[in-house]
Amino acid sequence: MKVIWLDDALKSYHQIIDYLAIKFDSKTARKLDDKVSRVEVVLCNFPDFGSIDPLFGNKDYRSVIILQNKLVYRVVDDTIYILAFWDCRRDSVAQAKKVE
């Protein structure tokens, strides 16, 4: 399995990492980065690891909570597409609408 981040998801991910580095410190940003990397490895081995996300209705989108962030993905054949990454303290419904 391979992992591909869509542009919007990657942009949001980098914004969150940058925010953590500025607001807190680089150690906090690295902690999130390390956890996301570990989740990517788990997803490659167990693509159904995440829960089906009810925010997306009947679509086969799954999500994983990583610290205070949600990673939304979809598996197509042998590829995991990361569709979105956002801070869970934001309005989840509004964030989900950006993905659809």
Stockholm file with secondary structure:
# STOCKHOLM 1.0

chainA/1-100         MKVIWLDDALKSYHQIIDYLAIKFDSKTARKLDDKVSRVEVVLCNFPDFGSIDPLFGNKDYRSVIILQNKLVYRVVDDTIYILAFWDCRRDSVAQAKKVE
#=GR chainA/1-100 SS CEEEECHHHHHHHHHHHHHHHHHTCHHHHHHHHHHHHHHHHHHHHCTTCSEECGGGTTSCCEEEEETTEEEEEEEETTEEEEEEEEETTSCHHHHHHHHC
#=GC SS_cons         CEEEECHHHHHHHHHHHHHHHHHTCHHHHHHHHHHHHHHHHHHHHCTTCSEECGGGTTSCCEEEEETTEEEEEEEETTEEEEEEEEETTSCHHHHHHHHC
//
